Amino acid sequence: MNNSALTVTRTAHASGATVLTVAGELDHHTASELTDTLRHTPFGPRTPVVIDLSELSYCDSTGITVLIRAYNQANETGSRLFLAGLRPDLAHVFGIVGLDQVFTFRPTVQEALAGLAS
């Protein structure tokens, strides 16, 4: 009954970072798409990951759990992880549940990539 869709595109950046662009609704029905992509994404000290959420229209608790798993994977492997482009309404939800204290957010992918140099 739910026709929500999610697309995840993985791009290698010249800096060595992997950029994952997430578009659509990240929920119980679609979370496996991002989970599968993350499973095949290299994480490590020389391979930071930027998750571009600028095209994310909705995220439920299942989606948040997938993002927390990405955070844990980054920590376990010594990788840097940035979430970029989070819309204000979703940023508000992340703040309510305290994830603004966990994740590193950047307004844009370009700013996240620039943050890798620091």
C-alpha positions, 0 to 999 in steps of 0.5 A, a space after each residue: 500500500 505504501 508506494 514510497 521510493 528511495 534511491 541511493 547513489 554512491 560516488 567516489 570523490 577525488 578526495 578519497 571520500 565516498 558520497 552517498 546521495 539519498 533521495 526519497 523516503 527512508 522508512 521501514 519499507 525502504 531502509 534496506 536500500 541504504 543498508 545494502 549500499 552502506 554494507 558495500 561502502 568502504 569505511 576507513 581512516 582514508 575513506 571518509 563517508 558523506 551522506 547527502 540527505 538534501 533530497 531526503 523527504 522523510 525519515 522514520 525511526 528505522 531510517 534513523 537506526 540505519 544512520 546510527 549503524 553507519 555512525 557506528 561503522 565509521 567509529 569502528 573503522 576510524 572513518 569520518 562521517 558527515 551528514 549533509 543537506 538535512 532539511 530543517 524539519 528533519 534537522 529538528 527531529 534529529 535534534 529532539 532525539 539528541 542526534 545533533 550531539 552524535 552526528 557531524 552535520 554540514 549544510 552541503 556536500 561541498 562543505 562536508 568535503 571541505 571539512 575533510 581537509 581540517 
